[in-house]
Amino acid sequence: MARIAIDVLLKRELLDPQGRATERALPDLGFAGVSDVRIGKHLELDVDADGEELAARVEAMCAGFLTNPVVETYRWRVIAEHERADAPVTTTVDA
Amino acid sequence: MARIAIDVLLKRELLDPQGRATERALPDLGFAGVSDVRIGKHLELDVDADGEELAARVEAMCAGFLTNPVVETYRWRVIAEHERADAPVTTTVDA
């Protein structure tokens, strides 16, 4: 069992309207010096496999269902519990 | 100047309908053994800063504009050129 993170973006040569709109809005909001903004999908999922079988299954899922290889590229990695984007923030609560 | 990747997910305690729908579709498509699917946003952008200033600016952007802290959590990291989700695939072309 492994926790997998997959990042999906439009191919670099394609216009990314969402990224462009965000980039244009940032200076007016006080965030200058930001460029080349690209916005896509982030997926996290548990896969019940390890090693080469894990890699084969993730690649098959990405290429066959989770992304559109015509217009998108992706990158995936195994992540630890504390690397999840939805990991709870550690807070101290007084008793 | 640094290339930043930001992953955004709904908080873990909230229902993620897109992730749930994907998880339910996978077995019928031949991808068994996948669970706890969460789907959110992935952003990549260049920020013209380094060190502590970079961290402060990315945190301010994430909390103030790029995510909704009421329902979402995020995680960001500095990435190298080859770690971009839209890095071109290396292909060999015969002359």
N, CA and C atoms of all chains as a GROMACS GRO file, in nm:
protein
  570
    1MET      N    1   0.085  -0.121   0.000
    1MET     CA    2   0.000   0.000   0.000
    1MET      C    3   0.088   0.124   0.000
    2ALA      N    4   0.058   0.217  -0.090
    2ALA     CA    5   0.135   0.341  -0.096
    2ALA      C    6   0.040   0.458  -0.123
    3ARG      N    7   0.074   0.574  -0.065
    3ARG     CA    8  -0.002   0.696  -0.094
    3ARG      C    9   0.067   0.765  -0.212
    4ILE      N   10  -0.010   0.789  -0.318
    4ILE     CA   11   0.045   0.845  -0.442
    4ILE      C   12  -0.008   0.986  -0.462
    5ALA      N   13   0.081   1.078  -0.500
    5ALA     CA   14   0.039   1.213  -0.541
    5ALA      C   15   0.064   1.227  -0.690
    6ILE      N   16  -0.034   1.277  -0.762
    6ILE     CA   17  -0.024   1.294  -0.907
    6ILE      C   18  -0.052   1.441  -0.940
    7ASP      N   19   0.040   1.504  -1.015
    7ASP     CA   20   0.020   1.642  -1.060
    7ASP      C   21  -0.005   1.642  -1.210
    8VAL      N   22  -0.107   1.713  -1.253
    8VAL     CA   23  -0.144   1.716  -1.395
    8VAL      C   24  -0.148   1.861  -1.442
    9LEU      N   25  -0.080   1.891  -1.551
    9LEU     CA   26  -0.085   2.025  -1.610
    9LEU      C   27  -0.111   2.014  -1.759
   10LEU      N   28  -0.166   2.121  -1.818
   10LEU     CA   29  -0.173   2.129  -1.963
   10LEU      C   30  -0.031   2.129  -2.019
   11LYS      N   31  -0.014   2.072  -2.139
   11LYS     CA   32   0.118   2.076  -2.202
   11LYS      C   33   0.168   2.219  -2.211
   12ARG      N   34   0.300   2.235  -2.200
   12ARG     CA   35   0.358   2.368  -2.186
   12ARG      C   36   0.330   2.459  -2.306
   13GLU      N   37   0.315   2.398  -2.424
   13GLU     CA   38   0.294   2.479  -2.545
   13GLU      C   39   0.149   2.523  -2.562
   14LEU      N   40   0.059   2.478  -2.472
   14LEU     CA   41  -0.082   2.515  -2.481
   14LEU      C   42  -0.113   2.632  -2.389
   15LEU      N   43  -0.206   2.718  -2.433
   15LEU     CA   44  -0.250   2.829  -2.349
   15LEU      C   45  -0.325   2.774  -2.227
   16ASP      N   46  -0.292   2.829  -2.109
   16ASP     CA   47  -0.361   2.792  -1.985
   16ASP      C   48  -0.438   2.916  -1.938
   17PRO      N   49  -0.565   2.927  -1.977
   17PRO     CA   50  -0.640   3.050  -1.946
   17PRO      C   51  -0.653   3.076  -1.797
   18GLN      N   52  -0.669   2.970  -1.717
   18GLN     CA   53  -0.684   2.987  -1.572
   18GLN      C   54  -0.554   3.043  -1.512
   19GLY      N   55  -0.440   2.988  -1.557
   19GLY     CA   56  -0.312   3.037  -1.510
   19GLY      C   57  -0.287   3.181  -1.552
   20ARG      N   58  -0.323   3.212  -1.677
   20ARG     CA   59  -0.303   3.347  -1.728
   20ARG      C   60  -0.386   3.448  -1.650
   21ALA      N   61  -0.512   3.412  -1.622
   21ALA     CA   62  -0.601   3.502  -1.548
   21ALA      C   63  -0.548   3.526  -1.407
   22THR      N   64  -0.500   3.420  -1.344
   22THR     CA   65  -0.445   3.432  -1.208
   22THR      C   66  -0.321   3.522  -1.209
   23GLU      N   67  -0.234   3.499  -1.307
   23GLU     CA   68  -0.110   3.577  -1.318
   23GLU      C   69  -0.140   3.726  -1.334
   24ARG      N   70  -0.242   3.759  -1.412
   24ARG     CA   71  -0.277   3.899  -1.435
   24ARG      C   72  -0.342   3.963  -1.313
   25ALA      N   73  -0.407   3.882  -1.230
   25ALA     CA   74  -0.475   3.937  -1.112
   25ALA      C   75  -0.378   3.964  -0.997
   26LEU      N   76  -0.268   3.888  -0.991
   26LEU     CA   77  -0.180   3.893  -0.875
   26LEU      C   78  -0.121   4.031  -0.844
   27PRO      N   79  -0.069   4.106  -0.944
   27PRO     CA   80  -0.009   4.236  -0.911
   27PRO      C   81  -0.107   4.332  -0.845
   28ASP      N   82  -0.232   4.335  -0.892
   28ASP     CA   83  -0.331   4.425  -0.832
   28ASP      C   84  -0.364   4.387  -0.688
   29LEU      N   85  -0.336   4.262  -0.652
   29LEU     CA   86  -0.365   4.215  -0.516
   29LEU      C   87  -0.243   4.229  -0.426
   30GLY      N   88  -0.135   4.289  -0.478
   30GLY     CA   89  -0.017   4.312  -0.398
   30GLY      C   90   0.090   4.205  -0.410
   31PHE      N   91   0.071   4.112  -0.506
   31PHE     CA   92   0.170   4.005  -0.523
   31PHE      C   93   0.243   4.024  -0.656
   32ALA      N   94   0.347   4.107  -0.655
   32ALA     CA   95   0.423   4.132  -0.776
   32ALA      C   96   0.531   4.025  -0.794
   33GLY      N   97   0.592   4.022  -0.912
   33GLY     CA   98   0.706   3.934  -0.936
   33GLY      C   99   0.670   3.787  -0.951
   34VAL      N  100   0.547   3.759  -0.993
   34VAL     CA  101   0.507   3.620  -1.016
   34VAL      C  102   0.480   3.602  -1.165
   35SER      N  103   0.537   3.496  -1.223
   35SER     CA  104   0.521   3.477  -1.368
   35SER      C  105   0.507   3.329  -1.401
   36ASP      N  106   0.471   3.302  -1.526
   36ASP     CA  107   0.458   3.165  -1.580
   36ASP      C  108   0.370   3.077  -1.490
   37VAL      N  109   0.250   3.125  -1.460
   37VAL     CA  110   0.158   3.052  -1.373
   37VAL      C  111   0.082   2.946  -1.455
   38ARG      N  112   0.089   2.824  -1.408
   38ARG     CA  113   0.016   2.713  -1.473
   38ARG      C  114  -0.069   2.646  -1.366
   39ILE      N  115  -0.193   2.614  -1.400
   39ILE     CA  116  -0.284   2.555  -1.302
   39ILE      C  117  -0.347   2.428  -1.358
   40GLY      N  118  -0.340   2.322  -1.279
   40GLY     CA  119  -0.396   2.194  -1.322
   40GLY      C  120  -0.455   2.121  -1.203
   41LYS      N  121  -0.449   1.988  -1.211
   41LYS     CA  122  -0.511   1.904  -1.110
   41LYS      C  123  -0.408   1.841  -1.018
   42HIS      N  124  -0.446   1.822  -0.892
   42HIS     CA  125  -0.364   1.745  -0.798
   42HIS      C  126  -0.449   1.632  -0.742
   43LEU      N  127  -0.399   1.510  -0.750
   43LEU     CA  128  -0.471   1.394  -0.698
   43LEU      C  129  -0.386   1.324  -0.593
   44GLU      N  130  -0.449   1.275  -0.489
   44GLU     CA  131  -0.382   1.188  -0.392
   44GLU      C  132  -0.469   1.066  -0.372
   45LEU      N  133  -0.408   0.947  -0.373
   45LEU     CA  134  -0.485   0.824  -0.360
   45LEU      C  135  -0.398   0.712  -0.306
   46ASP      N  136  -0.463   0.614  -0.241
   46ASP     CA  137  -0.394   0.495  -0.192
   46ASP      C  138  -0.401   0.387  -0.299
   47VAL      N  139  -0.288   0.322  -0.327
   47VAL     CA  140  -0.285   0.211  -0.421
   47VAL      C  141  -0.232   0.089  -0.348
   48ASP      N  142  -0.306  -0.020  -0.359
   48ASP     CA  143  -0.272  -0.143  -0.287
   48ASP      C  144  -0.171  -0.224  -0.368
   49ALA      N  145  -0.049  -0.172  -0.378
   49ALA     CA  146   0.058  -0.240  -0.452
   49ALA      C  147   0.191  -0.178  -0.413
   50ASP      N  148   0.301  -0.243  -0.453
   50ASP     CA  149   0.435  -0.194  -0.423
   50ASP      C  150   0.527  -0.216  -0.543
   51GLY      N  151   0.641  -0.146  -0.541
   51GLY     CA  152   0.748  -0.170  -0.638
   51GLY      C  153   0.704  -0.152  -0.782
   52GLU      N  154   0.744  -0.248  -0.866
   52GLU     CA  155   0.718  -0.236  -1.009
   52GLU      C  156   0.569  -0.245  -1.041
   53GLU      N  157   0.497  -0.327  -0.962
   53GLU     CA  158   0.353  -0.338  -0.988
   53GLU      C  159   0.284  -0.205  -0.959
   54LEU      N  160   0.331  -0.139  -0.851
   54LEU     CA  161   0.275  -0.008  -0.818
   54LEU      C  162   0.296   0.090  -0.932
   55ALA      N  163   0.419   0.098  -0.981
   55ALA     CA  164   0.451   0.192  -1.089
   55ALA      C  165   0.369   0.162  -1.214
   56ALA      N  166   0.356   0.034  -1.248
   56ALA     CA  167   0.281  -0.004  -1.368
   56ALA      C  168   0.134   0.036  -1.355
   57ARG      N  169   0.078   0.012  -1.236
   57ARG     CA  170  -0.064   0.044  -1.219
   57ARG      C  171  -0.090   0.194  -1.217
   58VAL      N  172   0.000   0.270  -1.154
   58VAL     CA  173  -0.020   0.416  -1.152
   58VAL      C  174  -0.006   0.473  -1.293
   59GLU      N  175   0.094   0.426  -1.366
   59GLU     CA  176   0.112   0.474  -1.504
   59GLU      C  177  -0.010   0.442  -1.590
   60ALA      N  178  -0.064   0.320  -1.575
   60ALA     CA  179  -0.180   0.280  -1.655
   60ALA      C  180  -0.301   0.366  -1.621
   61MET      N  181  -0.322   0.393  -1.492
   61MET     CA  182  -0.433   0.477  -1.449
   61MET      C  183  -0.419   0.620  -1.501
   62CYS      N  184  -0.297   0.674  -1.490
   62CYS     CA  185  -0.274   0.812  -1.534
   62CYS      C  186  -0.297   0.826  -1.684
   63ALA      N  187  -0.237   0.736  -1.760
   63ALA     CA  188  -0.245   0.747  -1.906
   63ALA      C  189  -0.382   0.709  -1.958
   64GLY      N  190  -0.453   0.618  -1.888
   64GLY     CA  191  -0.577   0.564  -1.941
   64GLY      C  192  -0.704   0.626  -1.888
   65PHE      N  193  -0.695   0.700  -1.776
   65PHE     CA  194  -0.820   0.749  -1.718
   65PHE      C  195  -0.806   0.885  -1.649
   66LEU      N  196  -0.700   0.903  -1.570
   66LEU     CA  197  -0.693   1.023  -1.487
   66LEU      C  198  -0.648   1.148  -1.562
   67THR      N  199  -0.577   1.132  -1.674
   67THR     CA  200  -0.533   1.248  -1.750
   67THR      C  201  -0.571   1.231  -1.897
   68ASN      N  202  -0.564   1.340  -1.970
   68ASN     CA  203  -0.586   1.336  -2.115
   68ASN      C  204  -0.452   1.356  -2.184
   69PRO      N  205  -0.390   1.247  -2.228
   69PRO     CA  206  -0.253   1.256  -2.283
   69PRO      C  207  -0.243   1.342  -2.409
   70VAL      N  208  -0.356   1.374  -2.469
   70VAL     CA  209  -0.353   1.460  -2.588
   70VAL      C  210  -0.312   1.602  -2.552
   71VAL      N  211  -0.362   1.651  -2.439
   71VAL     CA  212  -0.336   1.791  -2.404
   71VAL      C  213  -0.266   1.809  -2.269
   72GLU      N  214  -0.251   1.700  -2.192
   72GLU     CA  215  -0.194   1.713  -2.058
   72GLU      C  216  -0.069   1.627  -2.040
   73THR      N  217   0.015   1.670  -1.946
   73THR     CA  218   0.125   1.586  -1.898
   73THR      C  219   0.108   1.570  -1.747
   74TYR      N  220   0.173   1.466  -1.690
   74TYR     CA  221   0.157   1.442  -1.547
   74TYR      C  222   0.290   1.396  -1.488
   75ARG      N  223   0.295   1.400  -1.357
   75ARG     CA  224   0.411   1.352  -1.281
   75ARG      C  225   0.355   1.294  -1.152
   76TRP      N  226   0.406   1.179  -1.110
   76TRP     CA  227   0.356   1.120  -0.986
   76TRP      C  228   0.471   1.080  -0.894
   77ARG      N  229   0.438   1.069  -0.765
   77ARG     CA  230   0.539   1.033  -0.667
   77ARG      C  231   0.472   0.967  -0.547
   78VAL      N  232   0.548   0.886  -0.476
   78VAL     CA  233   0.500   0.828  -0.351
   78VAL      C  234   0.521   0.932  -0.241
   79ILE      N  235   0.420   0.952  -0.157
   79ILE     CA  236   0.434   1.051  -0.050
   79ILE      C  237   0.411   0.985   0.085
   80ALA      N  238   0.469   1.047   0.187
   80ALA     CA  239   0.449   1.004   0.326
   80ALA      C  240   0.326   1.074   0.382
   81GLU      N  241   0.279   1.024   0.496
   81GLU     CA  242   0.158   1.080   0.558
   81GLU      C  243   0.172   1.231   0.580
   82HIS      N  244   0.290   1.275   0.626
   82HIS     CA  245   0.305   1.418   0.657
   82HIS      C  246   0.322   1.504   0.532
   83GLU      N  247   0.336   1.441   0.414
   83GLU     CA  248   0.348   1.517   0.289
   83GLU      C  249   0.215   1.537   0.219
   84ARG      N  250   0.107   1.480   0.273
   84ARG     CA  251  -0.025   1.499   0.213
   84ARG      C  252  -0.062   1.647   0.215
   85ALA      N  253  -0.124   1.692   0.106
   85ALA     CA  254  -0.165   1.833   0.101
   85ALA      C  255  -0.276   1.861   0.199
   86ASP      N  256  -0.344   1.754   0.245
   86ASP     CA  257  -0.450   1.773   0.344
   86ASP      C  258  -0.410   1.723   0.482
   87ALA      N  259  -0.278   1.720   0.507
   87ALA     CA  260  -0.231   1.682   0.641
   87ALA      C  261  -0.282   1.785   0.741
   88PRO      N  262  -0.333   1.739   0.855
   88PRO     CA  263  -0.386   1.834   0.953
   88PRO      C  264  -0.273   1.921   1.008
   89VAL      N  265  -0.302   2.047   1.029
   89VAL     CA  266  -0.203   2.137   1.088
   89VAL      C  267  -0.191   2.102   1.236
   90THR      N  268  -0.067   2.095   1.284
   90THR     CA  269  -0.045   2.064   1.425
   90THR      C  270  -0.078   2.186   1.510
   91THR      N  271  -0.168   2.170   1.604
   91THR     CA  272  -0.201   2.283   1.691
   91THR      C  273  -0.188   2.238   1.835
   92THR      N  274  -0.156   2.332   1.921
   92THR     CA  275  -0.146   2.303   2.063
   92THR      C  276  -0.270   2.355   2.132
   93VAL      N  277  -0.337   2.267   2.205
   93VAL     CA  278  -0.458   2.308   2.276
   93VAL      C  279  -0.432   2.294   2.426
   94ASP      N  280  -0.451   2.403   2.497
   94ASP     CA  281  -0.432   2.398   2.643
   94ASP      C  282  -0.545   2.320   2.708
   95ALA      N  283  -0.507   2.240   2.808
   95ALA     CA  284  -0.608   2.156   2.875
   95ALA      C  285  -0.695   2.242   2.968
   96MET      N  286   1.491   3.401  -0.793
   96MET     CA  287   1.383   3.339  -0.872
   96MET      C  288   1.373   3.190  -0.840
   97ALA      N  289   1.253   3.144  -0.812
   97ALA     CA  290   1.233   3.002  -0.782
   97ALA      C  291   1.103   2.955  -0.846
   98ARG      N  292   1.102   2.829  -0.891
   98ARG     CA  293   0.980   2.768  -0.942
   98ARG      C  294   0.911   2.699  -0.824
   99ILE      N  295   0.786   2.735  -0.800
   99ILE     CA  296   0.711   2.686  -0.685
   99ILE      C  297   0.597   2.596  -0.732
  100ALA      N  298   0.580   2.483  -0.667
  100ALA     CA  299   0.463   2.396  -0.690
  100ALA      C  300   0.376   2.402  -0.565
  101ILE      N  301   0.245   2.423  -0.587
  101ILE     CA  302   0.150   2.431  -0.476
  101ILE      C  303   0.040   2.327  -0.499
  102ASP      N  304   0.015   2.243  -0.398
  102ASP     CA  305  -0.093   2.144  -0.405
  102ASP      C  306  -0.203   2.187  -0.309
  103VAL      N  307  -0.326   2.185  -0.358
  103VAL     CA  308  -0.441   2.228  -0.278
  103VAL      C  309  -0.545   2.116  -0.276
  104LEU      N  310  -0.590   2.080  -0.156
  104LEU     CA  311  -0.697   1.980  -0.141
  104LEU      C  312  -0.803   2.032  -0.046
  105LEU      N  313  -0.924   1.978  -0.060
  105LEU     CA  314  -1.026   2.004   0.040
  105LEU      C  315  -0.979   1.947   0.173
  106LYS      N  316  -1.018   2.009   0.285
  106LYS     CA  317  -0.983   1.955   0.415
  106LYS      C  318  -1.030   1.810   0.424
  107ARG      N  319  -0.954   1.729   0.499
  107ARG     CA  320  -0.976   1.586   0.500
  107ARG      C  321  -1.114   1.547   0.552
  108GLU      N  322  -1.169   1.629   0.642
  108GLU     CA  323  -1.298   1.595   0.701
  108GLU      C  324  -1.415   1.632   0.610
  109LEU      N  325  -1.388   1.695   0.497
  109LEU     CA  326  -1.496   1.734   0.406
  109LEU      C  327  -1.512   1.631   0.294
  110LEU      N  328  -1.636   1.613   0.248
  110LEU     CA  329  -1.663   1.524   0.136
  110LEU      C  330  -1.602   1.582   0.008
  111ASP      N  331  -1.532   1.497  -0.068
  111ASP     CA  332  -1.475   1.537  -0.196
  111ASP      C  333  -1.549   1.460  -0.306
  112PRO      N  334  -1.656   1.519  -0.363
  112PRO     CA  335  -1.741   1.444  -0.458
  112PRO      C  336  -1.664   1.399  -0.582
  113GLN      N  337  -1.569   1.482  -0.629
  113GLN     CA  338  -1.492   1.446  -0.749
  113GLN      C  339  -1.404   1.323  -0.720
  114GLY      N  340  -1.341   1.324  -0.602
  114GLY     CA  341  -1.259   1.210  -0.564
  114GLY      C  342  -1.342   1.084  -0.544
  115ARG      N  343  -1.458   1.099  -0.481
  115ARG     CA  344  -1.546   0.985  -0.457
  115ARG      C  345  -1.594   0.924  -0.589
  116ALA      N  346  -1.632   1.011  -0.684
  116ALA     CA  347  -1.680   0.962  -0.813
  116ALA      C  348  -1.569   0.888  -0.889
  117THR      N  349  -1.448   0.942  -0.883
  117THR     CA  350  -1.334   0.879  -0.950
  117THR      C  351  -1.306   0.743  -0.887
  118GLU      N  352  -1.307   0.739  -0.754
  118GLU     CA  353  -1.279   0.614  -0.682
  118GLU      C  354  -1.381   0.506  -0.718
  119ARG      N  355  -1.508   0.544  -0.733
  119ARG     CA  356  -1.611   0.446  -0.766
  119ARG      C  357  -1.602   0.399  -0.910
  120ALA      N  358  -1.548   0.482  -0.999
  120ALA     CA  359  -1.538   0.445  -1.141
  120ALA      C  360  -1.420   0.352  -1.168
  121LEU      N  361  -1.313   0.362  -1.086
  121LEU     CA  362  -1.188   0.291  -1.116
  121LEU      C  363  -1.202   0.140  -1.128
  122PRO      N  364  -1.272   0.070  -1.036
  122PRO     CA  365  -1.279  -0.077  -1.047
  122PRO      C  366  -1.341  -0.124  -1.179
  123ASP      N  367  -1.445  -0.055  -1.225
  123ASP     CA  368  -1.509  -0.095  -1.350
  123ASP      C  369  -1.419  -0.074  -1.470
  124LEU      N  370  -1.317   0.011  -1.454
  124LEU     CA  371  -1.224   0.038  -1.564
  124LEU      C  372  -1.100  -0.051  -1.555
  125GLY      N  373  -1.102  -0.145  -1.459
  125GLY     CA  374  -0.990  -0.239  -1.448
  125GLY      C  375  -0.885  -0.198  -1.348
  126PHE      N  376  -0.911  -0.091  -1.270
  126PHE     CA  377  -0.813  -0.046  -1.172
  126PHE      C  378  -0.864  -0.071  -1.031
  127ALA      N  379  -0.842  -0.191  -0.981
  127ALA     CA  380  -0.888  -0.226  -0.847
  127ALA      C  381  -0.784  -0.183  -0.744
  128GLY      N  382  -0.823  -0.188  -0.617
  128GLY     CA  383  -0.727  -0.164  -0.509
  128GLY      C  384  -0.688  -0.019  -0.491
  129VAL      N  385  -0.772   0.074  -0.533
  129VAL     CA  386  -0.743   0.217  -0.515
  129VAL      C  387  -0.846   0.275  -0.418
  130SER      N  388  -0.800   0.348  -0.318
  130SER     CA  389  -0.893   0.401  -0.218
  130SER      C  390  -0.850   0.540  -0.172
  131ASP      N  391  -0.938   0.607  -0.098
  131ASP     CA  392  -0.914   0.740  -0.040
  131ASP      C  393  -0.864   0.839  -0.146
  132VAL      N  394  -0.940   0.852  -0.255
  132VAL     CA  395  -0.902   0.942  -0.364
  132VAL      C  396  -0.947   1.084  -0.331
  133ARG      N  397  -0.853   1.177  -0.336
  133ARG     CA  398  -0.883   1.319  -0.313
  133ARG      C  399  -0.832   1.397  -0.434
  134ILE      N  400  -0.912   1.490  -0.483
  134ILE     CA  401  -0.874   1.565  -0.604
  134ILE      C  402  -0.885   1.714  -0.577
  135GLY      N  403  -0.777   1.787  -0.609
  135GLY     CA  404  -0.775   1.931  -0.589
  135GLY      C  405  -0.698   1.999  -0.700
  136LYS      N  406  -0.634   2.111  -0.665
  136LYS     CA  407  -0.564   2.192  -0.763
  136LYS      C  408  -0.413   2.177  -0.751
  137HIS      N  409  -0.344   2.187  -0.864
  137HIS     CA  410  -0.198   2.193  -0.865
  137HIS      C  411  -0.157   2.319  -0.939
  138LEU      N  412  -0.074   2.400  -0.876
  138LEU     CA  413  -0.026   2.524  -0.938
  138LEU      C  414   0.125   2.522  -0.946
  139GLU      N  415   0.181   2.573  -1.054
  139GLU     CA  416   0.325   2.594  -1.064
  139GLU      C  417   0.346   2.736  -1.112
  140LEU      N  418   0.440   2.807  -1.048
  140LEU     CA  419   0.463   2.948  -1.082
  140LEU      C  420   0.604   2.990  -1.043
  141ASP      N  421   0.656   3.091  -1.115
  141ASP     CA  422   0.785   3.149  -1.082
  141ASP      C  423   0.764   3.265  -0.987
  142VAL      N  424   0.844   3.270  -0.881
  142VAL     CA  425   0.838   3.383  -0.788
  142VAL      C  426   0.977   3.445  -0.781
  143ASP      N  427   0.981   3.577  -0.799
  143ASP     CA  428   1.107   3.651  -0.806
  143ASP      C  429   1.155   3.686  -0.665
  144ALA      N  430   1.193   3.583  -0.589
  144ALA     CA  431   1.241   3.604  -0.452
  144ALA      C  432   1.315   3.478  -0.407
  145ASP      N  433   1.384   3.488  -0.295
  145ASP     CA  434   1.459   3.374  -0.240
  145ASP      C  435   1.446   3.371  -0.088
  146GLY      N  436   1.479   3.255  -0.031
  146GLY     CA  437   1.492   3.244   0.114
  146GLY      C  438   1.364   3.278   0.189
  147GLU      N  439   1.382   3.355   0.298
  147GLU     CA  440   1.268   3.387   0.383
  147GLU      C  441   1.165   3.473   0.313
  148GLU      N  442   1.212   3.563   0.224
  148GLU     CA  443   1.118   3.649   0.152
  148GLU      C  444   1.030   3.564   0.061
  149LEU      N  445   1.094   3.464  -0.004
  149LEU     CA  446   1.018   3.373  -0.090
  149LEU      C  447   0.909   3.302  -0.011
  150ALA      N  448   0.946   3.244   0.103
  150ALA     CA  449   0.848   3.170   0.184
  150ALA      C  450   0.734   3.261   0.229
  151ALA      N  451   0.769   3.383   0.271
  151ALA     CA  452   0.666   3.475   0.319
  151ALA      C  453   0.570   3.511   0.207
  152ARG      N  454   0.624   3.534   0.086
  152ARG     CA  455   0.537   3.574  -0.025
  152ARG      C  456   0.449   3.459  -0.072
  153VAL      N  457   0.505   3.338  -0.075
  153VAL     CA  458   0.424   3.223  -0.118
  153VAL      C  459   0.313   3.197  -0.017
  154GLU      N  460   0.347   3.203   0.112
  154GLU     CA  461   0.245   3.180   0.215
  154GLU      C  462   0.133   3.284   0.205
  155ALA      N  463   0.172   3.411   0.184
  155ALA     CA  464   0.072   3.517   0.175
  155ALA      C  465  -0.020   3.496   0.055
  156MET      N  466   0.040   3.458  -0.058
  156MET     CA  467  -0.040   3.433  -0.179
  156MET      C  468  -0.135   3.316  -0.160
  157CYS      N  469  -0.084   3.208  -0.101
  157CYS     CA  470  -0.166   3.088  -0.081
  157CYS      C  471  -0.283   3.118   0.012
  158ALA      N  472  -0.253   3.180   0.125
  158ALA     CA  473  -0.357   3.203   0.225
  158ALA      C  474  -0.453   3.313   0.183
  159GLY      N  475  -0.405   3.411   0.103
  159GLY     CA  476  -0.486   3.527   0.074
  159GLY      C  477  -0.556   3.526  -0.059
  160PHE      N  478  -0.515   3.437  -0.151
  160PHE     CA  479  -0.573   3.445  -0.284
  160PHE      C  480  -0.588   3.310  -0.353
  161LEU      N  481  -0.485   3.226  -0.346
  161LEU     CA  482  -0.486   3.104  -0.427
  161LEU      C  483  -0.568   2.990  -0.366
  162THR      N  484  -0.590   2.992  -0.237
  162THR     CA  485  -0.670   2.886  -0.174
  162THR      C  486  -0.779   2.949  -0.087
  163ASN      N  487  -0.875   2.868  -0.050
  163ASN     CA  488  -0.980   2.910   0.042
  163ASN      C  489  -0.956   2.842   0.176
  164PRO      N  490  -0.895   2.913   0.272
  164PRO     CA  491  -0.854   2.849   0.399
  164PRO      C  492  -0.971   2.796   0.481
  165VAL      N  493  -1.093   2.836   0.444
  165VAL     CA  494  -1.209   2.785   0.518
  165VAL      C  495  -1.231   2.637   0.489
  166VAL      N  496  -1.213   2.598   0.364
  166VAL     CA  497  -1.243   2.459   0.327
  166VAL      C  498  -1.123   2.384   0.270
  167GLU      N  499  -1.010   2.454   0.244
  167GLU     CA  500  -0.898   2.388   0.179
  167GLU      C  501  -0.769   2.395   0.262
  168THR      N  502  -0.681   2.299   0.241
  168THR     CA  503  -0.545   2.307   0.293
  168THR      C  504  -0.449   2.299   0.175
  169TYR      N  505  -0.325   2.344   0.195
  169TYR     CA  506  -0.229   2.343   0.084
  169TYR      C  507  -0.091   2.307   0.135
  170ARG      N  508  -0.004   2.273   0.041
  170ARG     CA  509   0.135   2.242   0.069
  170ARG      C  510   0.215   2.293  -0.049
  171TRP      N  511   0.330   2.359  -0.025
  171TRP     CA  512   0.408   2.411  -0.137
  171TRP      C  513   0.553   2.369  -0.123
  172ARG      N  514   0.623   2.368  -0.235
  172ARG     CA  515   0.763   2.330  -0.236
  172ARG      C  516   0.833   2.396  -0.355
  173VAL      N  517   0.963   2.413  -0.342
  173VAL     CA  518   1.044   2.461  -0.454
  173VAL      C  519   1.077   2.341  -0.542
  174ILE      N  520   1.062   2.356  -0.674
  174ILE     CA  521   1.091   2.244  -0.763
  174ILE      C  522   1.197   2.283  -0.865
  175ALA      N  523   1.267   2.182  -0.915
  175ALA     CA  524   1.366   2.202  -1.021
  175ALA      C  525   1.295   2.190  -1.156
  176GLU      N  526   1.366   2.236  -1.260
  176GLU     CA  527   1.309   2.234  -1.395
  176GLU      C  528   1.256   2.096  -1.432
  177HIS      N  529   1.333   1.990  -1.399
  177HIS     CA  530   1.293   1.855  -1.441
  177HIS      C  531   1.179   1.800  -1.355
  178GLU      N  532   1.143   1.870  -1.246
  178GLU     CA  533   1.033   1.824  -1.162
  178GLU      C  534   0.900   1.886  -1.200
  179ARG      N  535   0.900   1.976  -1.298
  179ARG     CA  536   0.774   2.036  -1.343
  179ARG      C  537   0.682   1.928  -1.397
  180ALA      N  538   0.552   1.940  -1.365
  180ALA     CA  539   0.456   1.842  -1.416
  180ALA      C  540   0.441   1.854  -1.567
  181ASP      N  541   0.482   1.968  -1.623
  181ASP     CA  542   0.475   1.984  -1.769
  181ASP      C  543   0.613   1.980  -1.834
  182ALA      N  544   0.709   1.915  -1.767
  182ALA     CA  545   0.841   1.897  -1.828
  182ALA      C  546   0.826   1.813  -1.954
  183PRO      N  547   0.891   1.855  -2.062
  183PRO     CA  548   0.879   1.778  -2.186
  183PRO      C  549   0.937   1.638  -2.168
  184VAL      N  550   0.872   1.540  -2.226
  184VAL     CA  551   0.924   1.404  -2.221
  184VAL      C  552   1.045   1.396  -2.313
  185THR      N  553   1.151   1.332  -2.263
  185THR     CA  554   1.272   1.318  -2.344
  185THR      C  555   1.250   1.212  -2.450
  186THR      N  556   1.266   1.249  -2.573
  186THR     CA  557   1.250   1.151  -2.681
  186THR      C  558   1.375   1.153  -2.768
  187THR      N  559   1.405   1.040  -2.827
  187THR     CA  560   1.520   1.029  -2.916
  187THR      C  561   1.469   1.029  -3.059
  188VAL      N  562   1.520   1.121  -3.136
  188VAL     CA  563   1.479   1.128  -3.276
  188VAL      C  564   1.601   1.096  -3.363
  189ASP      N  565   1.586   0.996  -3.448
  189ASP     CA  566   1.695   0.960  -3.538
  189ASP      C  567   1.713   1.066  -3.645
  190ALA      N  568   1.839   1.096  -3.673
  190ALA     CA  569   1.868   1.200  -3.773
  190ALA      C  570   1.841   1.147  -3.915
   0.00000   0.00000   0.00000
